Amino acid sequence: MTTASAGVPAVKVEEKLFQNRYLVDAGRPHIRVRPHDTPSKALLALTHACPAGCYSLNDRGQVEISADGCLECGTCRIVCAKTGEIEWNYPRGGYGVLFKFG
């Protein structure tokens, strides 16, 4: 671990994300990418913008999501608000991200 300029230890994002836990609701993802032949620029942007790295391109050039590990931050909702290419709902009670503080 290195120190930041203010004398505060610098921590990598991956180390912070590791503290969170995710309870997978098997077979019931809370986010779905609507079927598409060619993704829009907004949908392609999610492959870089999602802080949890849930979006990726498949071998056919379509965007897919693996909702396991989703932080429920809403980035995808904002990026695709005008295109409507994703369906986003909150996970069922007890499922999804479990934030740990400390």
C-alpha atoms as a printed R data frame, in Angstrom:
    type eleno elety resid chain resno       x       y       z
1   ATOM     1    CA   MET     A     1   0.000   0.000   0.000
2   ATOM     2    CA   THR     A     2   1.328   3.431  -0.883
3   ATOM     3    CA   THR     A     3   0.657   6.750   0.777
4   ATOM     4    CA   ALA     A     4  -1.323   9.525  -0.851
5   ATOM     5    CA   SER     A     5  -0.080  13.121  -0.945
6   ATOM     6    CA   ALA     A     6  -1.992  14.071   2.218
7   ATOM     7    CA   GLY     A     7  -0.390  11.270   4.218
8   ATOM     8    CA   VAL     A     8  -3.515   9.111   3.941
9   ATOM     9    CA   PRO     A     9  -2.897   5.540   2.761
10  ATOM    10    CA   ALA     A    10  -3.994   5.018  -0.852
11  ATOM    11    CA   VAL     A    11  -6.347   2.073  -1.326
12  ATOM    12    CA   LYS     A    12  -7.171   0.448  -4.647
13  ATOM    13    CA   VAL     A    13 -10.812   0.299  -5.698
14  ATOM    14    CA   GLU     A    14 -10.587  -3.477  -6.012
15  ATOM    15    CA   GLU     A    15  -9.612  -3.738  -2.340
16  ATOM    16    CA   LYS     A    16 -12.652  -1.714  -1.295
17  ATOM    17    CA   LEU     A    17 -14.996  -3.690  -3.575
18  ATOM    18    CA   PHE     A    18 -13.682  -6.924  -2.063
19  ATOM    19    CA   GLN     A    19 -15.226  -5.890   1.260
20  ATOM    20    CA   ASN     A    20 -18.726  -6.012  -0.253
21  ATOM    21    CA   ARG     A    21 -20.635  -9.241  -0.593
22  ATOM    22    CA   TYR     A    22 -23.235 -10.165  -3.167
23  ATOM    23    CA   LEU     A    23 -26.044 -12.637  -2.644
24  ATOM    24    CA   VAL     A    24 -27.029 -13.973  -6.075
25  ATOM    25    CA   ASP     A    25 -30.732 -14.496  -6.770
26  ATOM    26    CA   ALA     A    26 -30.217 -17.435  -9.144
27  ATOM    27    CA   GLY     A    27 -32.346 -17.250 -12.265
28  ATOM    28    CA   ARG     A    28 -33.798 -13.821 -11.366
29  ATOM    29    CA   PRO     A    29 -31.360 -11.082 -12.393
30  ATOM    30    CA   HIS     A    30 -32.472  -7.566 -11.466
31  ATOM    31    CA   ILE     A    31 -31.003  -6.107 -14.670
32  ATOM    32    CA   ARG     A    32 -31.614  -7.291 -18.210
33  ATOM    33    CA   VAL     A    33 -30.252  -6.014 -21.506
34  ATOM    34    CA   ARG     A    34 -33.042  -5.882 -24.075
35  ATOM    35    CA   PRO     A    35 -32.398  -7.875 -27.268
36  ATOM    36    CA   HIS     A    36 -30.484  -5.890 -29.868
37  ATOM    37    CA   ASP     A    37 -28.633  -6.524 -33.117
38  ATOM    38    CA   THR     A    38 -26.294  -3.567 -32.815
39  ATOM    39    CA   PRO     A    39 -25.786  -1.842 -29.475
40  ATOM    40    CA   SER     A    40 -26.131   1.923 -29.202
41  ATOM    41    CA   LYS     A    41 -23.233   4.130 -28.104
42  ATOM    42    CA   ALA     A    42 -24.843   4.349 -24.664
43  ATOM    43    CA   LEU     A    43 -24.991   0.583 -24.285
44  ATOM    44    CA   LEU     A    44 -21.404   0.213 -25.482
45  ATOM    45    CA   ALA     A    45 -20.351   2.858 -22.945
46  ATOM    46    CA   LEU     A    46 -21.531   0.575 -20.136
47  ATOM    47    CA   THR     A    47 -18.730  -1.865 -20.919
48  ATOM    48    CA   HIS     A    48 -16.382   0.865 -19.601
49  ATOM    49    CA   ALA     A    49 -18.607   2.918 -17.274
50  ATOM    50    CA   CYS     A    50 -19.934   0.192 -14.963
51  ATOM    51    CA   PRO     A    51 -17.758   0.365 -11.823
52  ATOM    52    CA   ALA     A    52 -18.348  -3.324 -11.089
53  ATOM    53    CA   GLY     A    53 -17.523  -4.420 -14.655
54  ATOM    54    CA   CYS     A    54 -20.857  -6.210 -15.130
55  ATOM    55    CA   TYR     A    55 -21.237  -5.384 -18.848
56  ATOM    56    CA   SER     A    56 -19.222  -6.988 -21.644
57  ATOM    57    CA   LEU     A    57 -19.329  -7.622 -25.383
58  ATOM    58    CA   ASN     A    58 -20.033 -11.150 -26.571
59  ATOM    59    CA   ASP     A    59 -18.592 -12.754 -29.713
60  ATOM    60    CA   ARG     A    60 -21.537 -11.430 -31.799
61  ATOM    61    CA   GLY     A    61 -20.822  -7.810 -30.822
62  ATOM    62    CA   GLN     A    62 -23.790  -7.577 -28.471
63  ATOM    63    CA   VAL     A    63 -23.635  -6.239 -24.928
64  ATOM    64    CA   GLU     A    64 -24.323  -8.755 -22.156
65  ATOM    65    CA   ILE     A    65 -24.641  -8.354 -18.425
66  ATOM    66    CA   SER     A    66 -23.619 -10.547 -15.554
67  ATOM    67    CA   ALA     A    67 -25.545  -8.966 -12.676
68  ATOM    68    CA   ASP     A    68 -23.551 -10.951 -10.092
69  ATOM    69    CA   GLY     A    69 -21.504  -8.346  -8.262
70  ATOM    70    CA   CYS     A    70 -23.626  -5.364  -9.329
71  ATOM    71    CA   LEU     A    71 -23.219  -2.445  -6.928
72  ATOM    72    CA   GLU     A    72 -26.734  -1.132  -7.672
73  ATOM    73    CA   CYS     A    73 -25.181   2.301  -8.216
74  ATOM    74    CA   GLY     A    74 -27.510   3.273 -11.063
75  ATOM    75    CA   THR     A    75 -24.811   4.158 -13.593
76  ATOM    76    CA   CYS     A    76 -26.447   1.971 -16.235
77  ATOM    77    CA   ARG     A    77 -29.844   3.543 -15.542
78  ATOM    78    CA   ILE     A    78 -28.413   7.002 -16.159
79  ATOM    79    CA   VAL     A    79 -26.336   6.093 -19.225
80  ATOM    80    CA   CYS     A    80 -29.234   4.270 -20.922
81  ATOM    81    CA   ALA     A    81 -32.085   6.469 -19.646
82  ATOM    82    CA   LYS     A    82 -32.963   7.766 -23.121
83  ATOM    83    CA   THR     A    83 -32.362   4.547 -25.069
84  ATOM    84    CA   GLY     A    84 -34.332   2.168 -22.827
85  ATOM    85    CA   GLU     A    85 -32.008  -0.707 -23.683
86  ATOM    86    CA   ILE     A    86 -31.893  -2.070 -20.162
87  ATOM    87    CA   GLU     A    87 -34.562  -3.147 -17.709
88  ATOM    88    CA   TRP     A    88 -33.485  -2.320 -14.146
89  ATOM    89    CA   ASN     A    89 -35.302  -3.301 -10.960
90  ATOM    90    CA   TYR     A    90 -34.200  -3.543  -7.374
91  ATOM    91    CA   PRO     A    91 -33.235  -7.084  -6.344
92  ATOM    92    CA   ARG     A    92 -35.712  -9.019  -4.220
93  ATOM    93    CA   GLY     A    93 -35.385  -8.489  -0.492
94  ATOM    94    CA   GLY     A    94 -32.272 -10.089   0.947
95  ATOM    95    CA   TYR     A    95 -30.528 -10.414  -2.436
96  ATOM    96    CA   GLY     A    96 -28.043  -8.176  -4.176
97  ATOM    97    CA   VAL     A    97 -25.103  -6.230  -2.835
98  ATOM    98    CA   LEU     A    98 -24.364  -6.297   0.870
99  ATOM    99    CA   PHE     A    99 -22.168  -3.327   1.744
100 ATOM   100    CA   LYS     A   100 -19.720  -3.697   4.606
101 ATOM   101    CA   PHE     A   101 -18.407  -0.604   6.284
102 ATOM   102    CA   GLY     A   102 -15.198  -0.504   8.292
